[in-house]
Amino acid sequence: MRISRLYAQDTLQINNVISLDDNNAHYARSVLRLKNDAQLILFNGQGGEFLGRVIEVSRKNVRVELLEFIDRSVESNLKIHIGLGISRGDRMDFSVQKAVELGATTITPLITERCVVQFKDEKKSQRWQHWQKIIQHASEQSGRTVLPDFADVSAFGAWVAAQQSGLRIFLDPYAKMSLTQLTPDNNQVTLLTGPEGGFSSAEREAATLAGFTPVKLGARVLRTETASLAVLATVQMLWGDFR
């Protein structure tokens, strides 16, 4: 029987008793319908996970005793940093979720010239927290024990000029080169995908000057959320843990 996994921000240690936060407590109580003595796995995104036993389920509290540390990792040998041109609503949510499932190490949301989402300071903070929750839930589902780094929302120009690591690639339907013609540096790759409408000519030029190689994924033009998923799966197949 599959044991449910929950992300907890607490410091976790064998024999400690953890009170789940309100959201996790509601989920454990009302969705999973856990009872006393049920097993539950908790992880805090810093590596490994803990097998726990539920010792209290009440309207005010759900408490879990940590019984055993499980030193487990499903991280890819390929370190992937993906810069996601911010797209609208569910498309961006989907891209962030799939980046986690496909093993991205770092995720950076990027404001590009053709970005249709406008950010004020309060809005930016709210969206960042929303995406962080998606990362946590995707890590729970996919079995990851290390949460990807989730960087602050950045401007495209500053990000591409910041000396990104490893092989640098940006997706461009006008490119001639394919991924099979490239090789990552020190098992590191930085990917750059655009928003709806793609990159402007000035952005493509800036990315090239910053050392990013333009790459085309097949003969068809992919939607933004499809492109990010496709390139992540492809680099994992070529150089990562899909081989």
C-alpha positions as CSV (number, residue, x, y, z in Angstrom):
1,M,0.0,0.0,0.0
2,R,1.4,3.4,-1.0
3,I,2.2,5.7,1.9
4,S,1.3,9.3,1.4
5,R,4.1,12.0,1.4
6,L,3.8,15.5,2.8
7,Y,6.2,18.4,2.7
8,A,6.9,20.0,6.1
9,Q,9.0,23.1,6.7
10,D,9.9,21.8,10.2
11,T,13.3,20.5,11.3
12,L,12.8,16.8,11.2
13,Q,14.6,14.3,13.5
14,I,13.9,10.7,14.6
15,N,11.7,10.4,17.7
16,N,10.5,14.0,17.3
17,V,6.7,14.6,17.3
18,I,5.6,17.1,14.5
19,S,2.3,19.0,14.5
20,L,1.3,19.4,10.9
21,D,0.5,22.9,9.7
22,D,-3.1,23.8,9.0
23,N,-3.1,22.9,5.3
24,N,-1.4,19.6,5.8
25,A,-3.5,18.8,8.9
26,H,-6.7,19.5,6.9
27,Y,-5.4,17.3,4.0
28,A,-4.4,14.4,6.4
29,R,-7.7,14.6,8.3
30,S,-10.3,15.4,5.6
31,V,-8.8,14.1,2.3
32,L,-6.5,11.2,3.3
33,R,-8.8,10.4,6.3
34,L,-5.9,9.2,8.4
35,K,-6.4,7.7,11.8
36,N,-4.2,7.0,14.7
37,D,-1.3,4.6,13.9
38,A,-1.5,5.3,10.2
39,Q,1.8,5.7,8.5
40,L,2.9,8.9,6.8
41,I,6.1,10.1,5.1
42,L,7.4,13.6,5.8
43,F,10.2,15.5,4.1
44,N,11.5,19.0,4.4
45,G,13.2,19.3,1.0
46,Q,16.8,19.1,2.4
47,G,17.4,15.4,1.4
48,G,16.0,12.1,2.6
49,E,12.6,11.6,4.2
50,F,11.1,10.3,7.5
51,L,8.6,7.5,8.1
52,G,6.2,8.6,10.7
53,R,3.2,7.3,12.7
54,V,0.1,9.4,13.3
55,I,-0.4,9.7,17.1
56,E,-3.2,12.2,17.1
57,V,-6.0,13.3,14.8
58,S,-8.3,15.9,16.2
59,R,-10.2,19.0,14.9
60,K,-7.3,21.2,16.3
61,N,-4.3,19.1,15.6
62,V,-2.7,16.3,13.7
63,R,0.6,15.0,15.2
64,V,3.1,12.6,13.7
65,E,5.9,10.8,15.5
66,L,9.0,10.3,13.3
67,L,10.2,6.7,13.5
68,E,12.8,6.3,10.8
69,F,15.0,8.3,8.5
70,I,15.1,7.0,4.9
71,D,18.2,8.2,3.0
72,R,16.6,8.3,-0.5
73,S,17.2,10.5,-3.5
74,V,15.7,10.6,-7.0
75,E,17.8,13.6,-8.1
76,S,19.2,13.6,-11.6
77,N,22.9,13.6,-12.3
78,L,22.3,16.5,-14.7
79,K,22.0,19.9,-13.0
80,I,19.3,21.8,-14.8
81,H,18.5,25.5,-14.4
82,I,15.5,26.6,-16.4
83,G,14.4,30.2,-16.9
84,L,10.7,30.2,-17.7
85,G,9.3,33.2,-19.6
86,I,6.2,34.0,-17.5
87,S,2.9,33.0,-19.2
88,R,-0.6,33.4,-18.2
89,G,-2.4,31.5,-15.4
90,D,-2.6,27.8,-15.7
91,R,0.1,27.7,-18.4
92,M,2.8,28.9,-16.0
93,D,1.5,26.7,-13.2
94,F,1.7,23.7,-15.5
95,S,5.3,24.6,-16.6
96,V,6.5,25.0,-13.0
97,Q,4.8,21.7,-12.0
98,K,6.3,19.7,-14.8
99,A,9.8,21.3,-14.3
100,V,9.7,19.8,-10.8
101,E,8.6,16.4,-12.0
102,L,11.2,16.3,-14.8
103,G,14.0,17.0,-12.4
104,A,14.9,20.7,-12.7
105,T,17.4,21.8,-10.1
106,T,16.6,25.6,-10.2
107,I,13.6,27.4,-11.6
108,T,13.6,31.1,-12.4
109,P,10.4,33.0,-13.6
110,L,11.4,35.6,-16.2
111,I,9.7,38.8,-17.2
112,T,10.2,39.1,-20.9
113,E,9.4,41.8,-23.5
114,R,6.2,39.9,-24.6
115,C,5.2,38.9,-21.1
116,V,1.4,39.6,-20.8
117,V,1.4,39.2,-17.0
118,Q,1.9,42.5,-15.2
119,F,3.5,42.5,-11.8
120,K,3.3,45.0,-9.0
121,D,5.3,44.3,-5.9
122,E,2.4,42.8,-3.9
123,K,1.2,40.8,-7.0
124,K,4.8,39.5,-7.6
125,S,5.1,38.2,-4.0
126,Q,1.7,36.5,-4.2
127,R,2.5,34.8,-7.5
128,W,5.9,33.7,-6.2
129,Q,4.3,32.1,-3.1
130,H,1.6,30.4,-5.3
131,W,4.3,28.9,-7.5
132,Q,6.3,27.8,-4.5
133,K,3.3,25.9,-3.3
134,I,3.1,24.2,-6.7
135,I,6.7,23.2,-6.3
136,Q,6.1,21.7,-2.9
137,H,3.0,19.7,-4.0
138,A,4.8,18.5,-7.2
139,S,7.8,17.3,-5.0
140,E,5.3,15.4,-2.8
141,Q,3.8,13.7,-5.8
142,S,7.0,12.9,-7.7
143,G,8.9,11.5,-4.8
144,R,11.6,14.2,-4.7
145,T,13.3,14.7,-1.4
146,V,15.2,17.9,-2.4
147,L,13.1,20.9,-3.4
148,P,14.3,22.7,-6.5
149,D,15.7,26.2,-5.8
150,F,13.0,28.7,-6.8
151,A,14.6,32.0,-7.6
152,D,13.0,35.5,-7.5
153,V,11.1,36.8,-10.5
154,S,13.8,38.3,-12.7
155,A,14.1,40.5,-15.7
156,F,15.1,38.7,-18.8
157,G,18.1,41.0,-19.6
158,A,19.6,40.8,-16.1
159,W,19.2,37.0,-16.0
160,V,20.8,36.1,-19.3
161,A,23.8,38.5,-18.5
162,A,24.4,36.9,-15.1
163,Q,26.9,34.3,-16.2
164,Q,24.6,31.2,-16.1
165,S,26.3,27.9,-15.6
166,G,27.1,25.0,-17.9
167,L,25.8,24.6,-21.4
168,R,23.4,27.5,-22.2
169,I,20.5,26.9,-24.5
170,F,17.5,28.9,-25.6
171,L,14.6,27.6,-27.6
172,D,14.1,29.4,-30.9
173,P,11.9,28.3,-33.8
174,Y,14.3,30.1,-36.2
175,A,17.3,28.1,-35.0
176,K,19.2,25.6,-37.2
177,M,20.9,23.5,-34.4
178,S,19.4,20.6,-32.5
179,L,20.1,19.4,-29.0
180,T,21.8,16.3,-30.3
181,Q,24.6,18.4,-31.7
182,L,25.5,19.8,-28.2
183,T,27.2,18.5,-25.1
184,P,26.7,19.8,-21.5
185,D,29.6,21.3,-19.5
186,N,30.3,19.5,-16.2
187,N,26.8,17.9,-16.2
188,Q,25.2,21.4,-16.1
189,V,22.7,22.9,-18.5
190,T,20.8,26.2,-18.4
191,L,17.6,26.3,-20.4
192,L,15.7,29.4,-21.5
193,T,12.1,29.2,-22.7
194,G,9.9,32.0,-23.8
195,P,6.4,33.2,-23.0
196,E,3.4,33.3,-25.4
197,G,4.5,35.0,-28.5
198,G,8.1,33.9,-28.0
199,F,11.2,36.1,-27.7
200,S,11.7,39.4,-29.5
201,S,14.5,39.8,-31.9
202,A,16.4,41.9,-29.3
203,E,16.0,39.2,-26.7
204,R,17.3,36.5,-29.1
205,E,20.3,38.7,-29.8
206,A,20.9,39.4,-26.1
207,A,20.7,35.7,-25.3
208,T,23.2,34.8,-28.1
209,L,25.6,37.5,-26.9
210,A,25.4,36.1,-23.4
211,G,26.5,32.7,-24.6
212,F,23.2,30.9,-25.1
213,T,22.9,28.6,-28.1
214,P,19.7,28.8,-30.1
215,V,18.1,25.4,-30.5
216,K,15.0,24.3,-32.5
217,L,12.8,21.4,-31.2
218,G,11.5,19.8,-34.4
219,A,9.6,21.3,-37.3
220,R,6.5,22.5,-35.4
221,V,6.1,25.6,-33.2
222,L,5.3,24.5,-29.6
223,R,3.2,26.4,-27.1
224,T,5.2,27.7,-24.2
225,E,4.1,25.1,-21.7
226,T,4.8,22.3,-24.3
227,A,8.2,23.6,-25.1
228,S,9.4,23.7,-21.5
229,L,8.2,20.2,-20.9
230,A,9.7,18.9,-24.2
231,V,13.1,20.4,-23.7
232,L,13.4,19.1,-20.1
233,A,12.4,15.6,-21.1
234,T,14.8,15.7,-24.0
235,V,17.9,16.8,-22.0
236,Q,17.1,14.2,-19.4
237,M,17.0,11.6,-22.2
238,L,20.2,12.7,-23.8
239,W,22.3,13.5,-20.7
240,G,20.3,12.9,-17.5
241,D,18.5,10.1,-15.8
242,F,16.1,9.1,-18.5
243,R,18.9,7.2,-20.3
